[in-house]
Amino acid sequence: MRLKLLIELPDTPGQLLNILKPLSSLGANVSTIIHEHDNRTSDGKIPVYFTIEGSRDILKRGLDIIRENNIDIVEIDGVLQKETETFLILGDISTSTIMDTIHRIDELNDVKIASVDLNIGNDLQESVCKVVVETKNHRRLEASRQIQEITKENDLILIKQI
């Protein structure tokens, strides 16, 4: 059997080797690697496309090893495992309100905040917070609904998917 994967690795020496060694110790054969060092993600990670071959059990254990090492799996055989969505949050963005909002979003299951960019205007009413979130396990729509509830509870305006 064969699996085509797209993962994102931190841009530090040895990260690719840290994944390949355990895969090879399982008996998996890595037949293709495309390491896109010049195409970093917004959070500085490097996309790596690779194909591993082996029995169903070896491939399953290989995926488990990748996940245990907290490596982001973006795609498995072309099926997205992680989706990114950008939101703008508007309103009276005081420090406590925005920190509470960001903290509550960060606590959602299968949601990771990739970046937060805050522009404070002359008046807090003119302030804008841009939040980029990553969702796993096809939870984009549910996460979007929950983020909308959180911002509504904090009397903020949410603009989705810009």
Residue pairs with C-beta under 8 A, 6 or more apart in sequence:
1 53
1 54
1 55
1 56
1 59
2 31
2 51
2 52
2 53
3 51
3 52
3 53
3 59
3 62
3 63
3 76
3 77
4 32
4 49
4 50
4 51
4 75
4 76
4 77
4 78
5 49
5 50
5 51
5 52
5 66
5 73
5 75
5 76
6 47
6 48
6 49
6 73
6 74
6 75
7 19
7 47
7 48
7 50
7 66
7 71
7 72
7 73
7 74
8 41
8 45
8 46
8 47
8 48
8 71
8 72
8 74
9 15
9 16
9 19
9 45
9 46
9 48
9 71
10 44
10 45
10 46
11 37
11 40
11 44
11 45
11 46
15 46
16 33
16 35
16 48
18 69
19 65
19 66
19 69
19 71
20 30
22 62
22 65
22 69
23 30
23 52
23 62
23 65
24 30
26 54
26 58
26 61
26 62
26 65
27 54
27 58
28 52
28 53
28 54
28 58
28 59
28 62
29 52
29 53
29 54
30 50
30 51
30 52
30 53
31 51
31 52
31 53
32 49
32 50
32 51
33 48
33 49
33 50
34 48
34 49
34 50
35 46
35 48
36 46
36 47
36 48
36 49
37 46
39 46
39 47
40 46
41 47
42 114
42 115
42 132
43 114
43 115
45 72
47 74
52 59
52 62
54 62
63 73
63 76
66 73
67 73
72 82
72 134
73 81
73 82
74 80
74 81
74 82
75 81
81 136
81 137
82 134
82 135
82 136
83 134
83 135
83 138
83 140
84 114
84 132
84 133
84 134
84 135
85 132
85 133
85 135
85 140
85 143
85 144
85 160
85 161
86 130
86 131
86 132
86 133
86 161
86 162
87 130
87 131
87 132
87 133
87 147
87 158
87 159
87 160
87 161
87 162
88 128
88 129
88 130
88 131
88 158
88 159
88 162
89 98
89 101
89 128
89 129
89 130
89 131
89 151
89 156
89 157
89 158
89 159
90 127
90 128
90 129
90 156
90 157
90 158
90 159
91 97
91 125
91 127
91 151
91 154
91 155
91 156
91 157
92 124
92 125
92 127
92 155
92 156
93 118
93 120
93 124
93 127
93 128
93 129
93 156
94 124
97 154
97 155
97 156
98 118
98 129
100 154
101 129
101 150
101 151
101 154
101 156
102 113
102 116
102 129
102 131
104 150
105 111
105 113
105 131
105 133
105 147
105 150
106 112
106 113
108 143
108 146
108 147
109 139
110 135
110 136
110 137
110 139
110 143
111 133
111 134
111 135
111 136
111 139
111 143
112 133
112 134
112 135
112 136
113 131
113 132
113 133
113 134
114 132
114 133
114 134
115 130
115 131
115 132
116 129
116 130
116 131
116 132
117 129
117 130
117 131
118 127
118 128
118 129
118 130
119 127
119 128
119 129
119 130
120 127
121 127
121 128
130 162
133 143
133 147
135 143
144 160
144 161
147 158
148 158
148 160
151 157
151 158
152 158
